[in-house]
Amino acid sequence: MEIVKKSIFNEYYQQVEFKDLYSSDPTDAVDIIIPVIHTNELWRTNLLSFYREVPIKRLLIGDGGCIDDSIKIAKEFPRVHVLNHHEYKSLGYSIRNMIEHVETDWFIYLHSDVFLPCGWFEVMKKYRGEYEWYGCLMQHTVMVEYNMDYLDRPWAGSQIGLKKAFIEGLNRIDDDYVYRQEDFVFADVVKKAGYREGKITDTFHYHQTIRKQSPYERKIKSVAIDLEIGKEEESRAAIMQIKGLVKYLDPTHGFVMGIAENMERLEELQEMSWPDFLEWVQATNPAWYPLISKGRKKIKRRKFFSFIKQKIKRILI
């Protein structure tokens, strides 16, 4: 009999008993640090996985000014210490303060939106003689509700039909090629029979994207989520990203184009100019200056050739 592996979402939402590994086996006990300003609906589930997997001596929460009930939920668990980080401007400073408050030799830094699988700590602790700071692979699970823009496509997934509207055209459907374009095909059947096909806009259904058994190979390679971000948040994130890289890291080619692209966007948003940024780089960590200057030139050349390509395309059309 084949054993079907259940989806991780089943673990996320099943009711489980609280297990405190530290109370039964305090060997290798560690402090855990977690910075928060908000969490998701799985925060309690994630905390349950932390206490199940790790002998937590103390759970240190860096409260950056929580806008939800994250602190209240965390306080339901034992040995929780909340540090007031309301006045801190950056994640880095919050982490610094929490590390300063750690009392165990080793500690664990976790994000609030992380769930630990069974055996995580047993595997991870084996490498403490090989490294002094290390992480592991990341397996993404995506649960996002968003509106799908189908443009002129018939809306599939939850439909209602009058049988007689299909009878005349059903003999057109052979056992061959109708698969994921069935919404188009059956809409055409109805319309050609003289009936009406429509789309309802004042209700909806949830369409799930989740792992399921299939006779075909169907591995998800990537998921793209397009967020609508306000100008203030986009600017803040870009500024902190590029300045954080330049101030705290040695120059490396791997980050140059990312810095240049973020800077280009900041100039478009009229939040910072290239001359001002380069002046700041020169004063803060001048070793970055030559690389970033080259990155700026590459971005400018890329934009110029893209502009020329569009001009030529218009002429040819």
C-alpha positions in Angstrom: 0.0 0.0 0.0 1.4 3.4 -1.0 1.8 5.9 1.8 0.7 9.3 0.6 2.7 12.1 2.1 0.5 14.8 3.5 0.9 18.4 2.6 2.8 20.7 5.0 -0.5 22.7 5.2 -2.0 19.8 7.0 0.6 20.2 9.7 0.1 23.9 9.8 -3.6 23.7 10.7 -3.9 20.5 12.7 -4.5 20.7 16.4 -1.4 19.5 18.4 -0.5 19.3 22.0 2.1 21.7 23.4 5.4 19.9 23.9 8.2 21.6 25.8 11.5 19.8 25.0 13.4 21.8 27.6 11.2 20.6 30.5 11.9 16.9 29.6 15.5 17.3 28.3 17.4 20.6 29.0 20.5 19.2 27.4 22.0 21.6 24.9 19.5 24.3 26.0 19.8 27.5 24.0 18.2 30.9 23.9 16.1 31.8 20.9 15.9 35.4 19.5 13.0 36.6 17.3 12.4 40.2 16.2 8.7 41.1 15.5 6.6 44.0 14.5 3.8 41.7 13.2 3.4 38.0 12.4 1.1 35.8 10.4 -1.8 33.5 11.3 0.6 30.6 11.9 2.5 32.4 14.6 1.2 30.1 17.4 1.8 27.0 15.2 5.3 28.2 14.5 6.0 28.7 18.2 4.7 25.2 19.0 7.2 23.8 16.5 10.0 25.8 18.2 9.3 24.4 21.7 8.8 20.9 20.3 12.1 20.9 18.4 14.4 23.0 20.6 15.3 23.0 24.3 14.5 26.6 24.7 16.0 28.1 27.9 14.6 31.6 27.1 12.7 32.9 24.2 13.7 36.5 23.6 11.3 38.6 21.6 12.4 42.0 20.2 9.2 44.0 20.1 9.7 46.6 17.4 6.3 48.1 18.1 3.9 45.3 17.4 0.8 46.2 15.4 -1.0 42.9 16.1 -1.4 40.4 18.9 2.0 38.7 18.4 3.3 39.6 21.9 0.1 38.5 23.6 0.3 35.1 21.8 4.1 34.7 22.6 3.4 35.4 26.3 1.2 32.2 26.4 4.4 30.2 26.2 6.9 29.6 29.0 10.2 31.5 29.6 9.4 34.3 27.2 11.2 37.7 27.7 10.0 40.7 25.7 12.5 43.4 24.9 11.2 46.9 24.2 12.6 47.9 20.8 9.9 50.4 19.9 12.4 53.2 19.4 14.8 51.2 17.2 14.9 52.1 13.5 16.4 49.0 12.1 16.2 45.2 12.3 20.0 45.0 12.7 20.0 47.0 15.9 17.2 44.9 17.3 19.1 41.7 16.6 22.2 43.2 18.1 20.4 44.0 21.4 18.9 40.5 21.6 22.3 38.9 21.1 23.6 41.1 23.9 20.9 39.7 26.1 21.6 36.0 25.2 22.7 34.0 28.3 23.6 30.7 26.7 26.8 29.8 24.8 24.9 29.1 21.6 21.7 30.7 20.5 19.2 30.4 17.6 17.9 33.3 15.5 14.5 32.5 14.0 12.1 34.5 11.8 8.5 34.6 13.1 7.2 33.1 9.8 9.3 29.9 10.1 8.0 26.4 11.0 10.6 23.8 12.1 10.2 20.2 10.9 10.7 17.2 13.1 14.4 16.6 13.8 15.6 20.1 12.9 17.6 20.8 16.0 19.1 17.2 16.2 20.5 17.7 12.7 21.6 21.3 13.2 23.4 20.9 16.5 25.8 18.3 14.9 27.6 21.1 13.1 28.5 23.2 16.1 32.1 21.9 16.0 32.4 22.8 12.3 30.9 26.3 12.2 30.2 29.2 14.6 27.3 30.7 12.6 25.3 28.6 10.1 21.9 28.1 8.6 20.1 25.5 6.5 18.0 25.2 3.3 14.8 27.1 2.9 11.6 25.5 1.7 8.9 28.0 0.8 5.2 27.5 1.3 3.0 30.1 -0.4 -0.4 31.0 1.0 -1.4 34.3 -0.5 -4.9 35.6 -1.4 -5.0 37.8 -4.5 -7.3 38.8 -7.3 -6.6 37.1 -10.6 -7.0 39.3 -13.7 -8.2 36.9 -16.5 -8.9 39.8 -18.9 -11.2 38.3 -21.6 -10.8 34.7 -20.5 -13.9 32.9 -19.3 -13.8 32.5 -15.5 -13.3 28.9 -14.5 -13.3 27.0 -11.2 -16.9 27.6 -10.0 -19.5 27.8 -12.8 -23.2 27.1 -13.2 -24.7 25.9 -16.4 -28.1 25.0 -18.1 -27.7 21.5 -19.6 -29.7 22.2 -22.7 -27.3 25.0 -23.6 -24.6 22.3 -24.1 -26.5 19.5 -25.8 -26.2 20.8 -29.3 -22.5 21.3 -29.2 -21.3 18.5 -27.0 -20.8 16.2 -30.0 -17.9 18.5 -31.1 -15.9 17.4 -28.0 -13.7 14.4 -28.9 -11.5 12.6 -26.5 -8.4 14.4 -27.6 -7.2 17.9 -26.7 -9.5 19.7 -24.3 -7.6 20.2 -21.1 -6.8 23.5 -19.5 -8.5 25.6 -22.1 -11.9 24.0 -21.3 -13.3 27.3 -20.1 -12.8 28.8 -23.6 -14.1 25.6 -25.4 -17.3 25.3 -23.4 -18.0 29.0 -23.5 -17.8 28.7 -27.3 -20.2 25.7 -27.3 -22.8 27.7 -25.4 -22.5 30.8 -27.5 -22.6 28.9 -30.8 -25.8 27.2 -29.6 -27.4 30.7 -29.2 -27.1 30.8 -25.4 -25.5 33.4 -23.2 -22.1 33.1 -21.4 -21.3 35.4 -18.6 -19.0 36.4 -15.7 -20.3 37.3 -12.2 -18.4 40.0 -10.3 -20.2 40.2 -7.0 -18.9 36.9 -5.5 -15.9 34.7 -5.8 -14.3 31.4 -5.0 -10.9 30.5 -3.5 -8.6 28.7 -6.0 -5.9 26.7 -4.2 -2.3 26.3 -5.3 -0.9 23.5 -3.2 1.0 20.2 -3.7 -1.1 17.3 -4.9 -0.6 13.8 -6.2 -0.2 13.6 -10.0 0.8 10.9 -12.5 3.0 13.5 -14.1 6.1 15.3 -12.9 4.9 18.7 -11.6 7.6 20.4 -9.6 7.1 24.1 -8.7 10.3 25.9 -9.8 9.4 29.4 -8.6 6.6 31.6 -7.5 6.4 35.3 -8.3 4.4 37.6 -6.1 3.8 41.2 -7.3 3.3 43.4 -4.3 1.7 46.9 -4.5 4.0 48.9 -2.3 3.6 52.5 -1.4 6.3 55.0 -2.3 7.4 55.6 1.3 8.0 51.9 2.0 9.6 51.3 -1.4 12.0 54.2 -0.8 12.8 53.2 2.8 13.5 49.6 1.9 15.8 50.6 -1.1 17.7 53.1 1.0 18.3 50.7 3.9 19.3 47.9 1.5 21.9 49.8 -0.5 23.3 51.8 2.5 23.4 48.7 4.7 25.4 46.8 2.1 27.9 49.6 1.5 28.4 50.5 5.2 28.8 47.0 6.7 30.3 44.8 3.9 33.5 44.8 1.9 33.0 45.5 -1.8 31.9 42.5 -3.9 30.7 42.3 -7.5 27.7 40.2 -6.5 25.9 43.1 -4.9 26.9 45.9 -7.3 24.1 45.7 -9.9 21.5 45.3 -7.2 22.8 48.5 -5.5 22.8 50.3 -8.9 19.3 49.2 -9.8 17.9 50.2 -6.4 19.7 53.6 -6.7 18.3 54.1 -10.1 14.8 53.5 -8.7 15.4 55.9 -5.9 16.3 58.6 -8.4 13.1 57.8 -10.3 11.2 58.3 -7.1 13.1 61.5 -6.5 14.3 60.3 -3.1 18.0 60.4 -3.7 20.3 61.4 -6.6 23.3 59.5 -7.9 25.7 62.4 -7.0 24.4 62.5 -3.4 24.7 58.7 -3.1 28.2 58.5 -4.5 29.3 61.3 -2.2 27.9 59.3 0.8 29.7 56.1 -0.5 33.0 58.0 -0.7 32.6 59.3 2.8 31.3 56.0 4.3 33.2 53.2 2.6 35.2 54.5 -0.3 36.4 51.0 -1.3 32.9 50.6 -2.9 33.2 53.7 -5.0 34.9 52.3 -8.1 32.5 49.2 -8.3 29.4 51.2 -7.8 30.5 53.8 -10.4 30.9 51.0 -12.9 27.5 49.6 -12.0 25.9 53.0 -12.6 27.5 53.2 -16.1 26.1 49.7 -16.9 22.6 50.7 -15.8 22.8 53.9 -17.9 24.0 51.9 -21.0 21.3 49.3 -20.5 18.6 52.0 -20.4 20.0 53.8 -23.4 20.1 50.6 -25.6 16.6 49.7 -24.4 15.4 53.1 -25.5 17.1 52.8 -28.9 15.6 49.3 -29.3 12.1 50.6 -28.6 12.7 53.5 -31.1 13.8 51.0 -33.8 10.8 48.8 -33.1 8.4 51.7 -33.5 10.0 52.6 -36.9 9.8 49.1 -38.2 6.2 48.8 -37.1 
